[in-house]
Amino acid sequence: MISTQRTNSSLSPSQSPRSPSQSQPFLSVTVTDPVKLGNGVQAYISYRVITKTNLPEFQGQEKIVIRRYSDFVWLHDKLAEKYKGIFIPPLPEKSTVEKFRFSAEFIEMRRQALDIFINRIASHPELKQSEDLRIFLQEDEERMERARSQEGGLFKKKPADFMQIFKDVQSKVSDVVLGKEKPIEESGPEYEKLKHYIFELEDHLAEAQKQAFRLVKRHRELGQSLSDFGKAIKLLGACEGNSLGKAFSELGSKSELLSLKLNKEAHNLLMNFEEPVKDYVRAVQSIKATMADRASAFKQQYDLAETTKLKKINLEKLLLIRSEKAGEAEIEYKELEAESEEAIQRYETIVKLMSEEIIRFQEQKTADMGLAFHEFAKGQERLAKDIADAWRSLLPKLEACSPSS
């Protein structure tokens, strides 16, 4: 059994634990206590999801349910299907490397990301009203499993098929957004500016995440080197047996201590810096998926509008010659006109929602990235001080053994 504990330091400002007044509406969710269940390829991690709320549409003020990753996927997909135009918070990716799937570090990263995912939904003015969210937060495991099993498509396909679908969707998103799939594409200075911003942001975030990964790796490599160095110097000191040997022994101990501090800071960098940046790389993918929905909606309303014009011209001709087909043509025209109006409404709704969503995204990104960089700076300052203090305390003893002194 594998279990890790929840740490508040891993939360973004919007997910920090709160003690709301009972008079104010609130919805607070915690994802905690990951536990490994099953064996072999059937093994998976379950989580306790704790909901506290005073909203009348929920069953009581506190509810605890057990959920697994596929339940979170179900919720994400249901919201993406029903809330076109809203940036659905991203899910953490699954590890495809067997040896990392159930490591304590990976499990904690997954738990943290799922906690952020569900709290972003719970704090969203539209998504928090979803009936699917209430099912996810309140129904027992048997009902939740039935809800998942009733879904077609992704949940009935093999893993290999799922990966192919994912690749196809990624390609489809890029093609639609970039306009490769169709000759008709929405244009306009504001939307072009938005697309340029999103693709540029994606590149810069990906590069920042890449360099953060390298920084974490460097801290761990330096920590391992100091640990190896400390062991070697302590053995060397044991051979001396005098003041020099004692100084070497202390040098080795300090090196091993600093190795622990470097490894701790590497973990902090991973959880509080690299992962938040990586989360926003995933968030940009969610925005691009919404842009693809917008592009599809634009094309649909454009095509229907053009078809409606042709139907109207044809109807007018039939009426002019008093054709017996005019009645049937008029019915088709009115049906198509209604469908065209609905398509225009869908497109305009997506445009309106996206305008609101991008403002909310930028505000949240500013807060979350500000916290991540603040934690990064604090950690580096703390580590630099610990390293300086450790070497400074050794200098008098090492200088006493030096011939020049």
LINRADA-V328274 format. One record per pair of residues at least 12 apart in sequence whose C-alpha atoms are under 10 Angstrom apart, sorted by the first residue. I is the first residue (numbers start at 1). J is the second residue. D is the distance in whole Angstrom. If there is no record, write none. Layout:
BEGIN
i->{I;I}
j->{J;J}
d->{D;D}
END
This chain:
BEGIN
i->{1;1;1;1;1;1;1;2;2;2;2;2;2;2;2;2;2;3;3;3;3;3;3;3;3;3;3;3;4;4;4;4;4;4;4;4;4;5;5;5;5;5;6;6;6;6;6;6;6;6;6;7;7;7;8;9;9;9;9;10;10;10;10;10;10;10;10;10;10;10;10;10;11;11;11;11;11;11;11;11;11;11;12;12;12;12;12;12;12;12;12;12;12;12;13;13;13;13;13;14;14;14;14;14;14;14;15;15;15;15;15;15;15;15;15;15;15;16;16;16;16;17;17;20;20;21;22;22;23;24;24;24;25;25;25;25;26;26;26;26;26;26;27;27;27;27;27;27;27;27;27;27;27;27;28;28;28;28;28;28;28;28;28;28;29;29;29;29;29;29;29;29;29;29;29;29;29;29;29;29;29;30;30;30;30;30;30;30;30;30;30;30;30;30;30;31;31;31;31;31;31;31;31;31;31;31;31;31;31;31;31;31;31;32;32;32;32;32;32;32;32;32;32;32;33;33;33;33;33;33;33;33;34;34;34;34;34;34;34;34;34;34;34;34;35;35;35;35;35;36;36;40;41;43;43;44;44;44;44;44;45;45;45;45;45;45;45;45;46;46;46;46;46;46;46;47;47;47;47;47;47;47;48;48;48;48;48;49;49;49;49;49;49;49;49;49;49;49;50;50;50;50;50;50;50;51;51;51;51;51;51;52;52;57;57;57;58;58;58;58;59;59;59;59;60;62;63;63;63;64;64;64;64;65;65;65;65;65;65;65;66;66;66;66;66;66;66;67;67;67;67;67;67;68;69;69;69;69;69;69;70;70;70;71;71;71;71;71;71;72;72;72;72;72;72;73;73;73;73;73;74;74;74;74;74;74;74;74;74;75;75;75;75;75;75;75;75;76;76;76;76;76;76;76;76;76;77;78;78;78;78;79;79;79;79;79;79;80;80;80;82;82;82;83;83;83;83;83;83;84;84;84;84;84;84;84;84;84;84;84;84;84;85;85;85;85;85;85;85;85;85;85;85;85;85;85;85;85;85;85;85;86;86;86;86;86;86;86;86;86;86;86;86;86;86;86;86;86;87;87;87;87;87;87;87;87;87;87;87;87;87;87;87;87;88;88;88;88;88;88;88;88;88;88;88;88;89;89;89;89;89;89;89;89;89;89;89;89;89;89;89;89;90;90;90;90;90;90;90;90;90;90;90;90;90;90;90;91;91;91;91;91;91;91;91;91;91;91;92;92;92;92;92;92;92;92;92;92;92;92;93;93;93;94;94;95;105;105;105;108;109;109;109;110;112;112;112;113;113;113;113;116;116;117;118;118;118;120;121;122;124;124;132;135;153;154;169;170;170;170;172;172;173;173;173;173;173;173;173;173;174;174;174;174;174;175;176;176;176;176;176;176;176;176;177;177;177;177;177;177;177;177;177;177;178;178;178;178;179;179;182;182;182;183;184;184;184;184;184;185;185;185;185;185;186;186;186;186;186;186;186;191;191;191;194;194;194;195;195;195;198;198;198;198;198;198;199;199;199;201;201;201;202;202;202;202;202;202;202;203;203;204;205;205;205;205;205;205;205;206;206;206;206;206;207;207;208;208;208;208;209;209;209;209;209;209;209;209;209;210;210;210;211;212;212;212;212;212;212;212;213;213;213;213;213;213;213;214;215;215;215;215;216;216;216;216;216;216;216;216;216;216;217;217;217;217;217;218;218;219;219;219;219;219;219;219;219;219;220;220;220;220;220;220;220;220;220;221;221;221;221;222;222;222;222;223;223;223;223;223;223;223;223;223;223;223;223;224;224;224;224;224;224;225;225;225;226;226;226;226;226;226;226;226;226;226;227;227;227;227;227;227;227;227;227;228;228;228;228;229;229;229;229;229;229;230;230;230;230;230;230;230;230;230;230;230;230;231;231;231;231;231;231;232;232;232;233;233;233;233;233;233;233;233;233;234;234;234;234;234;234;234;234;234;234;235;235;235;236;236;236;237;237;237;237;242;243;243;243;243;244;244;244;244;244;245;246;246;247;247;247;247;247;247;247;247;248;248;248;250;250;250;251;251;251;251;251;251;251;254;254;254;254;254;255;255;255;257;257;257;258;258;258;258;258;259;261;261;261;261;262;262;262;262;262;264;264;265;265;265;265;265;266;268;268;268;269;269;269;269;269;269;270;271;272;272;272;272;272;272;272;272;273;273;273;273;273;273;273;273;273;274;274;275;276;276;276;276;276;276;277;277;277;277;277;280;280;280;280;283;283;284;287;287;287;287;290;290;290;291;291;291;293;293;294;294;294;294;294;294;294;295;295;296;297;297;297;297;297;297;297;297;297;298;298;298;298;298;298;298;299;299;300;300;300;300;300;301;301;301;301;301;301;301;301;301;301;302;302;302;302;303;303;304;304;304;304;304;304;304;304;304;305;305;305;305;305;305;305;306;307;307;307;307;308;308;308;308;308;308;308;308;308;309;309;309;310;311;311;311;311;311;311;311;312;312;312;312;312;312;312;313;314;314;314;314;315;315;315;315;315;315;315;316;316;318}
j->{34;35;36;37;38;45;102;33;34;35;36;37;45;102;103;104;107;32;33;34;35;36;45;46;47;104;107;108;32;33;34;35;104;105;107;108;111;32;33;34;108;111;30;31;32;33;34;108;111;112;115;32;108;112;112;268;271;272;375;108;109;112;113;115;116;268;271;272;273;275;276;372;112;113;115;116;271;272;276;368;371;372;112;116;272;276;364;365;367;368;369;370;371;372;364;367;368;370;371;116;119;120;123;364;367;368;28;29;30;115;116;117;118;119;120;122;123;28;30;116;119;29;30;53;54;54;53;54;54;53;54;55;53;54;55;56;52;53;54;55;122;123;51;52;53;54;55;58;61;62;119;122;123;128;50;51;52;53;54;62;118;119;122;123;49;50;51;52;53;62;63;64;115;116;118;119;120;121;122;123;137;47;48;49;50;51;52;64;111;112;114;115;116;118;119;47;48;49;50;51;64;65;66;67;111;112;113;114;115;116;117;118;119;46;47;48;49;50;66;108;111;112;114;115;45;46;47;48;49;66;108;111;46;47;48;49;66;67;68;104;107;108;110;111;47;48;68;102;107;102;107;98;98;101;102;68;69;70;101;102;67;68;69;101;102;107;110;111;66;67;68;69;70;71;111;65;66;67;68;69;111;114;64;65;66;67;68;63;64;65;66;67;68;115;118;136;137;138;62;63;64;65;66;137;138;63;64;65;122;137;138;64;137;129;131;134;134;135;137;138;134;137;138;139;138;138;137;138;139;137;138;139;140;136;137;138;139;140;141;144;136;137;138;139;140;141;144;136;137;140;141;144;145;141;91;92;94;110;111;114;145;148;155;136;141;144;145;147;148;91;114;117;118;133;136;90;91;92;148;155;132;136;144;147;148;149;151;154;155;118;121;130;132;133;135;136;148;88;89;90;91;117;118;121;132;133;154;130;132;133;151;121;127;130;131;132;133;286;289;290;127;130;132;126;127;130;290;350;353;289;290;291;293;294;297;346;347;349;350;351;353;354;287;289;290;291;292;293;294;346;347;348;349;350;351;352;353;354;355;356;357;124;126;127;286;287;289;290;291;350;351;352;353;354;355;356;357;358;127;283;284;285;286;287;288;289;290;291;353;354;357;358;360;361;117;120;121;124;127;283;285;286;287;289;290;357;114;116;117;118;119;120;121;124;279;280;282;283;284;285;286;287;113;114;116;117;118;120;279;280;281;282;283;284;285;286;287;110;113;114;115;116;117;118;279;282;283;286;109;110;111;112;113;114;116;117;275;278;279;282;110;113;282;106;110;110;267;270;271;271;270;271;275;275;271;275;276;271;275;276;279;276;279;279;133;136;137;364;133;134;357;360;147;147;165;166;289;285;288;289;289;292;285;288;289;290;291;292;293;295;285;288;289;291;292;292;288;289;291;292;293;294;295;296;195;288;289;290;291;292;293;294;295;296;195;291;292;295;292;295;295;296;299;299;295;298;299;302;303;295;296;298;299;302;294;295;296;297;298;299;302;291;351;355;291;355;358;287;288;291;284;285;287;288;291;358;284;285;288;280;281;284;280;281;282;283;284;285;288;281;284;281;277;278;279;280;281;282;284;277;278;280;281;282;277;281;274;277;278;281;273;274;275;276;277;278;279;280;281;274;277;278;274;269;270;273;274;275;277;278;266;269;270;273;274;275;278;274;266;269;270;274;262;263;265;266;267;268;269;270;273;274;263;266;267;269;270;262;266;259;261;262;263;264;265;266;267;269;259;260;261;262;263;264;265;266;267;259;262;263;266;258;259;262;263;255;256;257;258;259;260;261;262;263;264;265;266;256;258;259;260;262;263;255;256;259;252;253;254;255;256;257;258;259;260;262;252;253;254;255;256;257;258;259;260;252;255;256;259;251;252;253;255;256;259;248;249;250;251;252;253;254;255;256;257;258;259;249;251;252;253;255;256;248;249;252;245;247;248;249;250;251;252;253;255;246;247;248;249;250;251;252;253;255;256;248;249;252;248;249;252;249;250;251;252;401;397;398;400;401;397;398;400;401;402;401;397;398;394;395;396;397;398;399;400;401;394;397;398;394;397;398;390;391;393;394;395;397;398;387;390;391;393;394;387;390;391;386;387;390;383;386;387;390;391;387;382;383;386;387;380;383;384;386;387;379;383;376;379;380;382;383;379;375;376;379;372;373;375;376;379;380;376;372;369;371;372;373;374;375;376;379;368;369;371;372;373;374;375;376;377;372;376;372;365;368;369;371;372;373;365;368;369;372;373;361;365;368;369;361;365;361;354;357;358;361;350;351;354;350;351;354;347;350;346;347;348;349;350;351;354;347;350;347;343;344;345;346;347;348;349;350;351;343;344;346;347;348;350;351;343;347;340;343;344;346;347;339;340;341;342;343;344;345;346;347;348;340;343;344;347;340;343;336;337;338;339;340;341;342;343;344;336;337;339;340;341;343;344;340;333;336;337;340;332;333;334;335;336;337;338;339;340;333;336;337;333;329;330;332;333;334;336;337;329;330;332;333;334;336;337;333;326;329;330;333;327;328;329;330;331;332;333;329;330;330}
d->{9;6;5;7;9;10;10;9;7;5;5;9;9;8;8;7;9;9;6;5;5;7;9;10;10;8;8;9;8;6;6;8;7;9;8;6;9;7;6;8;8;10;9;8;6;7;9;8;8;8;10;9;9;9;10;9;9;8;9;10;9;7;9;10;9;9;6;6;9;9;9;10;7;9;8;7;9;8;9;9;10;10;10;8;9;8;9;10;8;6;9;10;7;8;9;7;7;10;8;8;8;8;8;8;8;8;9;9;9;8;6;9;9;6;8;10;9;10;10;10;9;9;9;9;10;10;9;7;9;10;8;9;7;6;6;9;8;5;6;7;9;9;7;6;4;7;7;10;9;10;9;6;7;8;8;6;5;6;10;10;10;7;7;8;7;6;5;6;9;10;10;10;8;9;7;6;10;10;7;10;9;10;8;6;5;7;9;9;10;10;9;6;9;8;8;6;6;5;7;9;10;10;10;9;7;8;9;7;5;9;10;8;9;9;6;5;6;8;10;9;7;9;10;8;10;8;6;6;9;10;10;9;6;5;7;10;10;10;9;10;7;8;9;7;7;9;10;10;9;8;9;10;9;10;9;7;8;10;9;8;9;6;7;9;8;8;10;10;6;6;5;7;10;10;10;8;6;5;6;8;8;10;7;6;5;6;9;8;6;5;6;7;10;9;10;9;7;9;7;6;5;7;9;8;9;5;6;9;10;7;8;9;10;9;10;8;7;10;9;8;9;10;7;10;10;9;7;6;9;8;7;9;9;9;7;7;7;6;7;10;10;9;10;10;8;7;10;8;9;9;7;8;10;10;9;9;9;9;10;8;9;8;9;8;10;7;8;9;7;8;8;9;8;10;8;10;7;10;9;10;9;9;9;8;6;10;8;10;9;9;10;10;7;7;9;7;9;7;8;8;8;9;9;9;9;9;10;10;7;9;10;9;8;8;10;8;9;9;9;9;10;9;10;9;8;9;10;9;10;10;7;10;7;8;10;9;9;8;6;10;8;9;9;9;6;8;10;7;7;9;9;10;7;4;7;8;5;5;9;9;8;10;9;9;9;8;10;7;10;8;10;10;6;6;10;9;6;9;10;8;9;9;6;6;9;8;6;9;9;8;7;8;10;8;9;9;8;10;9;8;10;6;8;9;8;10;10;9;6;8;9;7;7;10;9;10;9;6;10;10;7;9;9;9;9;7;10;10;7;9;9;6;5;9;8;6;10;9;7;7;10;9;6;9;8;8;9;10;9;6;9;9;6;7;10;9;10;9;8;8;8;10;9;10;9;10;9;10;9;9;9;7;8;10;8;9;10;10;8;9;8;10;9;10;9;10;10;10;8;10;10;9;10;9;10;10;9;9;9;9;9;8;9;7;6;9;8;5;9;10;10;8;9;10;8;9;10;9;8;6;9;9;6;7;8;7;9;9;6;5;9;9;6;9;9;10;9;9;10;8;10;10;8;9;9;9;7;8;9;7;9;8;7;9;9;7;10;10;7;8;10;10;10;10;10;10;9;10;9;8;7;9;8;8;10;10;8;10;9;10;9;8;9;6;9;9;6;8;10;9;10;9;7;8;10;7;6;10;9;8;7;9;6;10;10;10;8;7;9;10;9;6;8;9;6;6;9;9;8;9;10;9;9;8;8;7;5;9;8;9;10;9;8;9;6;9;10;10;8;8;9;9;10;9;8;5;8;9;6;6;10;8;10;8;10;10;9;10;8;9;10;6;7;9;8;6;9;9;8;10;10;7;5;9;9;6;9;9;9;9;10;10;7;7;9;9;8;9;7;4;7;8;5;6;9;10;9;9;10;6;9;9;8;9;9;8;9;10;9;5;6;9;7;5;9;9;8;9;9;6;5;8;8;5;8;9;9;8;9;9;7;10;7;8;10;9;8;9;7;4;6;7;5;5;9;9;9;9;10;6;8;8;7;10;10;7;9;10;6;7;9;7;5;9;9;9;9;6;4;8;8;5;7;10;10;9;8;9;7;8;9;5;9;9;9;10;9;9;9;7;9;8;9;6;9;10;9;10;8;10;10;6;6;10;9;8;10;9;8;8;9;10;9;8;10;7;10;10;9;9;6;8;10;8;9;9;9;10;10;9;9;8;7;8;10;10;10;7;8;9;10;7;10;10;9;10;10;9;7;8;9;7;9;9;8;8;9;10;8;7;8;9;10;10;10;9;6;9;10;7;7;10;10;9;9;5;7;9;7;6;10;9;9;9;10;8;7;9;7;10;10;9;7;8;10;10;8;9;9;9;10;10;9;9;9;9;8;10;8;9;9;9;9;8;9;7;9;10;6;7;9;9;10;9;7;8;10;7;5;9;10;8;10;8;8;9;6;9;10;10;10;9;8;7;8;10;9;9;6;8;8;5;5;9;8;7;10;8;9;8;10;9;10;7;8;10;8;5;9;10;8;9;9;8;9;6;8;9;9;9;9;8;9;9;9;7;9;9;6;6;10;9;7;9;10;9;9;8;9;8;6;9;8;9;9;8;10;6;9;10;9;10;9;8;9;9;9;9;6;6;10;9;8;10;9;9}
END
